[in-house]
């Protein structure tokens, strides 16, 4: 880095015992440094965007006679690679237009905050989104929210698939439709709405029902991630099982989510982790198991769609908190009701073991 500075969201705090904390424990990205001599604290203080690394190391060494030049250089290098420091004078990003930079500036700020990989200019996650190809299967309560968020985030190519027409009963939760759309194909309405949300990306749609694993395999061909927001046919051995096997053969990740009364959950699966069928085998079956069981509000559907979109964005950008192969979510009636389930691959699983 030419002129490093600590990210404002990661401002360091020094505890009474000398420990330095960066990032904020509440955000899940905190780091703690044992710093009884104050070396790290001083180096971080010097990283204010006005000094190059060599000057920081020289001033650090001058402040502490016990430090060798090698020690000072190592401290500075370690902090620069920690992810809590950014370039105060970033390189220009030529791949995005000024219009795109204005549109996605807040997204860049978010990724700068959570990204612990040092970057040249901070637009790298947005460039990954721009080149991504995502298939959204199902445009109901979960899928309509998912599709809107992916379009707004700047996913470069979206393909929307759903067989249904808009019904009055959809309107309590499906964000893309209005009373005037009743009777129209969901794909037609969604295509129109989302193109007006973001005209800088390519969006296509296909009105079709997925009636077998071969049809699902056809649909995912050529896409980077599947957002599975459809719930028919139901499990066991329904559309999630088809996706599990088809995506494994294609070598792509997939995210599936929905609601089951007050339970909102999402599954993230793909290369590098246990598959859906292995994780499901380790979970006790729930009464009426399956997504989209009757009983839903706009809030529960919206949460499921936004969680799916969040995990798709994480897969595309590489900002993943864990390797694929788990379910997570919330139980809305329990303030402590965070859901997380991960189980190892079964011996002999043809997909992931």
N, C-alpha and C positions, 0 to 999 in steps of 0.2 A: 504494500500500500504506500502511496505517496504521502498522504496527509491523513493518518488514521485518527478517528475519534470514536469514543464510546457512543453506541446508539442511545438516543435520549430515553427510549423505553427501557433500556438496560442500565440506567445510571447506577453506579456502585454504591453500596451502603456498607459501612464498617461497623461490625458488632463489637460489644464490649471486650471480647476476648481477642480482638484483632482479626477475626475472620472477615473476609470480604465477600459479600453476596452480590451477584449480578443477575439480572433478568427477571427477578420477581417470582417467588415460590408459587404465588397464586396462579400464574400463567403456565406453569408446567415446563418452563424453560430456564429455571434458575441454575446457577453454578455457584459453588462456594470454594473459596481459596483460603487455606490456612496461611496466614500472613503475619506472624508474630513480630517480624522485623520491619514491616511496613513497606517492603519493596514493591509488591504488586499494587498496593494502594497508591503509592507515589507514581508508578508508571502509568496507571489508569488516569490519574489526575493530569499527567502531562499529555495524554492522548485527547487533546481538545480540538484537533483539526488544524493546528497551526505549525506543527513540527513533523518532519519526516522521521521514520523509525530510527535512523542512525543518531539523530539529535536527541531523541527520547532516551536511547540507551546511554549516550554520553552524559546527559544531565542526571540520569538515574545513578550512574556510577559516581558522578561527582558528589551526589547527595549522601552516598553510603560508602565509606572508605573500605569496608569489608568486601565489597563486590569487586570481582574481576570483570574485565571487559567481556569475557566469554559468558559470565553469569548474567550480566546486564543484557547482552544480546539474546540469550536464551529466554529471559523473562519477557522481553518485548515480543519475541517471535511466538512464544506460547500464547500470549494475550491476543496477538493479531490473528492467530488461527482458531481462537475460541468461538467465533461466531457472534460475540458480543460487541465487536468493533466493526466499523464501516469506513469506507473511503469518503473523506469530506469533500473531495473534488472528483466525483466519479467520472469515468470515461463516458463519452456520449454514446447513446444507443441509436444507431442509424436504421435499425430494422423496423422501428415503429415511427409512425407519423406523429406530428404534433397533436393532431386530433385524437389519436389513440392514447397518447401520453396524458392528455387532459381527461379523457374518458376513464382511464384505468389508474389514475394517480393514487386514488385511495386504496386500490387493490395492491399496488406496489408498496404502499406504506405498511399494509398488513403483512405481506410476505417479508419485507425487510425486518419487521419486528420478530416474526416467528422463525425465520431462516437462520440456522446456525452454521451455514457454509459461507465463507467469505466470497463476495461477488465483485465483478468489475464495476457494474453500474446499477444493480438492483432490479433491472428489468428482466433478468433471466427467467424467472417463473412465468411472467406474462408472455414471453416469447414461446415458452413451451405450450402455454394455453393456445396461443395463436396457431401453432402448427398441429394441434391435437384434433383427432377425429373421434367423436363420441356418439354412440348409438343410444337413444333413449327409447326404451320399450315399455309402453304403457303411459297414457296421458291423463290418468285419473287424479285422485287426491294427492298421491305422492308424486306421480310423474309430472303433473302440471307445474308444481312448485320446483321440482328438479330442473325441468327444461328451462323455466324462466331464469333461474339462477345461473345455469351454465351459459345461456345466451348473454346475460348481462355481464358475466365474468370475461367474455371474449374467447370462448372456445371456438376455434377457427372453423370447424365443420361439425354441424349437428344433423343427425338424421332421426326423425320422429316417427314412431310406429304405433298405431292403435287401430282396432277394428270398429270402434263404437261411435255413435252419434251422441250429441249433448242431450241430456235429459234434465228435467226440472230438479230431480233429486240430487243431481251432481253439484248444484250451485251453492250448497252449504259449505263446500270445501275446495272446489276445483277452480283455481285462481284465474285461469285463462279465459273463462267463458262467462257470458251474460245471458239474461233472459232472451234477448234477441237471437241468440245462437241455438236455441233449442231446436233439435232436429237436424242440425248441420253436422257433418263429420268432424270429430275432434281434431283430426290431423289438419283439416282445412282451416279451422279456426285458429289452432295453435300456430300454424305456419304464418298466418296473417299477423297475429298478435306479436309473435317473437321477431319477425322481420321488422316490425315497427319499434321494438325494444332495441334492436341492434342491427343496423343495416350494413355494418362493416364485416359481418361474418356470413358464411354460407350455411343456409338452413334448407333442408329438404324433408319431405314427409311421404309416408306410404301407409295407405289404409289397408291393413291386412291383419288377419288373425294368425297367431303362431299355433299351429295345430299338430306339431310334432317336432322332434329333435332335429330332423333334417331341415325344416324351415328355419329354425333358430340358427343352425349352423350357416345357412345361406345368408341370413341377415347380418351376422356379425363379421362376415368376411371383409377384411380390409379396414376394420375399425380398431382404434387403440384401446378403448375401454367400453364396456357395456354397463349402462345404468338400467338395471332391471326393476321396473316399477309396475310390472304386470303381476297379477296374482292368480291367473288361470292358465292351465289347469292347476289345481291345488296339489300340495304335497300330501302324502309321500309320492315320490316318483312323478312329480309334476314339473312345472316350468323352471323351478330353481335347480332341480336335478339335471334337467336338459342343459341349462346354462352352465352348470358346474362342469359337465363333460365336454360341451362344445367349446367353452372358453379355454379349458385345459388343452384341448387339441390345437386350438388357435394360438395358445401361448399369451393370452391377454388377461388382465385383471377384470373383475366385475364386482359391482356393488349392487346390493338388493336391499330394499327397505320397505317398511310399511307400518301399519298400526293394528293393534289388537286391543280394542277398548282403550284404557289408559296407558297401555304399554306401547311405546314407540321404539322400534329397534331397527338396526341396519347391520347387514353382514358385508364384510369385505374379504374377498377371496382372489387368489391369483398365484402366479409363480412365486415360489419361495416360502409358502406356508401350507398348513393343512387345508384340505379342500372342504367344501360345504358339507359333503356327505359324512366326512369324518367328524367335523365339529358337531353337526346335528346328532350324530350317533351318541355323543357324550352328554347331550342335554335331555333332561326328563321331558317327555311330551306334555304339552299344555292342553287343557280342554278346548276343543274346537280349534286346534292349532292351525296356523296359517295367517298370512297377512290379510288386512282389509275385512276382518270379521265385523259384522254390523255393530255400529256404535262409533261415531267419529264426529269431530268438530273441525272447523277450519284450522284451529290451533294444532290439534294432534296430526292432521294430515299435513299441515304446513311444516311442522317440526320434522316429520319423517322425510318429506321431500328435501328440506334444507340439509338434513344430515346426510342423505344420499349425495346431494350435490357437493357438500363439503368433502366427502370421502373421494368422490370422483376427481375433484380439483386436487386433492392431496396425491392421488395416484398419478395424475398428469404432471404435476409440478415436481414430484419427488418429496414434497413436504409431508411425509408420512410419519406418524407417531409410533407405529408398530408394523411389523411385517404382516402381510395378508394372512387370513385364516382365523377370523374372530367375528363375533357379534358384539355390538354395543348399543346403548340407548338409554332411555329414561322411563321410569314409571311415574306418571304425572301426579298421582295421588300421594306419593311418598317423597318428601324433600330429600331424603337420602337414597332414593331409589335409582342409583346409577346401575346400569346393566353392563356386564362384561363377561363374555364366555369364550374361552379358547381351549381346545382339546387337541392332543397330538394326533398325528396321522395313525390310522389303524394299520396293523401289520398286514402287508400284502395288498394295500389299496392300490389299484391300478392307476389312480390319478395322481396321488401325491406322496406315497410312501417311498 
